[in-house]
Amino acid sequence: MTITITAFDHSPDGGKGLARDTRVRWALEEVHQPYAVRLVPWRAMKEPAHLALHPFGQIPTFEDGQLVLFETGAIVLHLASHFPGLLPADPTARGRAISWLFAALNTIEPPILELSNAKLLERDQPWAAARLPLVQQRVRDRLRQLAARLGEAEWLDGGFSAGDLMMVSVLLRLRSSGILDEFANLAAYVARGEARPAYQRAFAAQLAVNLPKAPG
């Protein structure tokens, strides 16, 4: 049975790879698993059929036979645990790779999302201008720690893993802010992730959904 994921029928980012289904697409490409995509309109995300798959009415979801998953971390970890290519065979290295996956979601992504909210959702508030530098500094503090740990290494811990896949996906959200470019080794790290053939295929698939449709 073919794996099926859900994705926006028109992504808020216009196909720039920031929608979370790109993370799942990338993981599926890395482990060489075919998949189908069911596109979900915004209004349908809050309807009972989709809420049965994702209780918070978001995307992506993952279906494989009787198994239904939501949350990108859970989906990527499931794929990495069941197919070779995203986790080391050595149990100790495997544990470290999983730690990095969770670090990306629990430690690095929250201040980045806070920055996005400050710039997009809170910019009209009277306190927005005073708060923004504080939020930006929290992002820089986390990136400084991450950059120090990465150093001159190619990946976070040995070879490319699910931890790198998630970390690169999270850091990509900073590109438009310019903050990522302040950390040369992190910018190069993200570029290495984007250069992977599996990422290129995932990005192209997500972009294709969002390209303007030809008339007729």
C-alpha positions in Angstrom: 0.0 0.0 0.0 1.4 3.4 -1.0 2.2 5.9 1.8 -0.1 9.0 1.6 0.7 12.4 3.0 -1.4 15.5 3.1 -0.3 19.0 2.0 -1.8 22.4 1.4 -3.4 22.7 -2.0 -1.8 26.2 -2.1 1.0 26.7 0.4 1.2 30.0 2.3 4.9 30.3 1.3 4.1 29.9 -2.4 6.2 26.8 -2.8 9.5 27.9 -1.1 9.8 24.7 0.8 8.9 26.1 4.2 5.6 24.3 4.6 6.0 21.3 6.9 5.0 18.7 4.3 8.4 19.5 2.6 10.2 17.9 5.6 8.2 14.7 5.2 8.7 14.7 1.4 12.4 15.1 2.0 12.5 12.2 4.5 10.6 10.0 2.1 13.0 10.9 -0.7 16.0 10.1 1.5 14.7 6.6 2.3 13.5 6.0 -1.3 9.9 5.4 -0.5 7.2 6.2 -3.0 4.3 8.3 -1.7 1.1 9.9 -2.8 -0.1 13.4 -1.8 -3.7 14.4 -1.0 -4.0 18.1 -1.3 -6.2 19.8 1.4 -7.9 23.2 0.9 -7.7 25.5 3.9 -11.4 25.2 4.7 -11.1 21.4 4.7 -8.4 21.4 7.4 -11.0 22.1 10.1 -13.6 19.6 8.8 -14.2 16.2 10.5 -12.5 14.1 7.8 -9.2 15.9 8.3 -9.6 16.4 12.0 -9.8 12.6 12.3 -6.3 12.5 10.9 -4.9 15.6 12.6 -6.7 16.7 15.8 -5.4 20.2 15.5 -6.4 20.7 11.9 -2.9 21.1 10.4 -0.7 19.5 7.8 1.0 17.2 7.1 -0.5 13.9 8.0 0.9 10.5 7.1 -1.1 7.3 6.3 0.4 3.9 5.7 -2.2 1.2 5.9 -3.8 1.4 9.3 -1.1 3.7 10.7 -2.0 7.4 10.8 0.5 9.9 12.1 0.7 13.7 12.5 3.5 16.0 13.6 6.6 16.1 11.4 8.9 15.0 14.1 7.0 11.8 14.7 6.6 11.1 11.0 10.3 11.7 10.2 11.4 9.6 13.2 9.0 6.8 12.1 10.5 6.8 8.6 14.0 7.0 9.9 13.4 4.0 12.2 11.8 1.8 9.6 13.9 2.4 6.5 17.7 2.8 6.1 19.2 6.1 5.3 18.4 8.6 8.1 19.7 7.0 11.3 23.1 5.3 12.0 23.2 1.6 12.7 25.3 2.1 15.8 22.9 2.5 18.8 24.9 5.2 20.4 25.2 7.3 17.3 21.5 6.6 16.6 20.5 8.1 19.9 22.5 11.2 19.3 20.9 11.7 15.9 17.5 11.4 17.5 18.5 14.0 20.1 19.4 16.4 17.3 16.0 15.9 15.6 14.3 16.9 18.9 16.7 19.8 19.4 15.7 21.2 16.1 12.0 21.1 17.0 12.2 21.9 20.7 15.2 24.2 21.1 15.9 25.9 17.8 12.5 26.2 16.1 10.5 27.9 18.9 12.5 31.2 18.9 12.5 31.2 15.1 8.7 30.8 15.0 8.4 33.5 17.7 10.4 35.8 15.3 8.1 35.0 12.4 5.0 35.8 14.6 6.6 39.0 15.8 7.2 40.2 12.2 3.9 39.0 10.6 1.2 38.7 13.3 2.3 41.3 15.9 3.8 44.1 13.8 0.8 46.4 14.3 0.9 46.2 18.0 2.1 49.3 19.9 4.9 47.3 21.6 6.1 45.4 18.4 9.1 47.7 17.7 10.4 47.4 21.2 9.9 43.6 21.4 11.4 42.7 18.0 15.1 43.2 18.9 14.6 41.0 22.0 13.1 38.2 19.9 15.9 38.5 17.3 18.5 38.3 20.1 17.0 35.1 21.4 17.3 33.6 17.9 21.0 34.8 17.7 21.7 33.3 21.1 20.5 29.9 20.0 22.3 30.1 16.6 25.6 31.0 18.3 25.4 27.9 20.4 24.5 25.7 17.4 27.3 27.3 15.3 29.8 26.6 18.1 28.8 23.0 18.3 28.8 22.4 14.5 32.2 24.1 14.0 33.7 23.1 10.7 31.9 19.7 10.6 29.8 18.8 7.6 26.9 17.5 9.6 25.9 17.6 13.3 27.2 14.2 14.3 29.0 12.1 11.7 27.1 11.4 8.6 23.8 13.1 7.5 20.9 12.0 9.6 17.3 12.8 10.4 18.7 15.3 12.9 20.3 17.2 10.1 17.2 17.0 7.9 15.1 18.5 10.6 17.7 21.1 11.6 18.2 22.3 8.1 14.4 22.5 7.6 14.0 24.6 10.7 16.9 27.0 9.8 15.6 27.6 6.3 12.8 29.6 8.0 15.5 32.2 8.8 16.7 32.9 5.3 14.5 36.0 4.7 15.5 37.5 8.0 19.2 37.7 7.1 20.1 36.4 10.5 21.3 33.0 9.2 23.9 34.8 7.1 25.5 36.1 10.2 26.7 32.6 10.9 28.8 31.5 8.0 29.1 27.8 9.0 25.4 27.5 9.6 24.6 29.1 6.2 27.0 26.7 4.5 25.4 23.8 6.5 21.9 24.7 5.2 23.3 25.0 1.7 24.7 21.5 1.9 21.3 20.2 3.0 19.5 22.0 0.1 22.1 20.5 -2.3 21.1 16.9 -1.5 19.3 15.3 -4.4 16.5 14.1 -2.1 15.9 17.7 -0.9 15.9 18.9 -4.5 13.2 16.3 -5.4 11.1 17.2 -2.4 11.4 20.9 -3.0 10.4 20.5 -6.7 7.4 18.4 -5.8 6.2 21.0 -3.3 6.9 23.9 -5.7 5.0 22.1 -8.5 1.8 22.2 -6.5 2.1 26.0 -6.1 3.0 27.0 -9.6 0.4 29.0 -11.5 -1.8 26.7 -13.6 -1.8 27.2 -17.3 -5.1 28.6 -18.7 -7.4 26.2 -20.4 
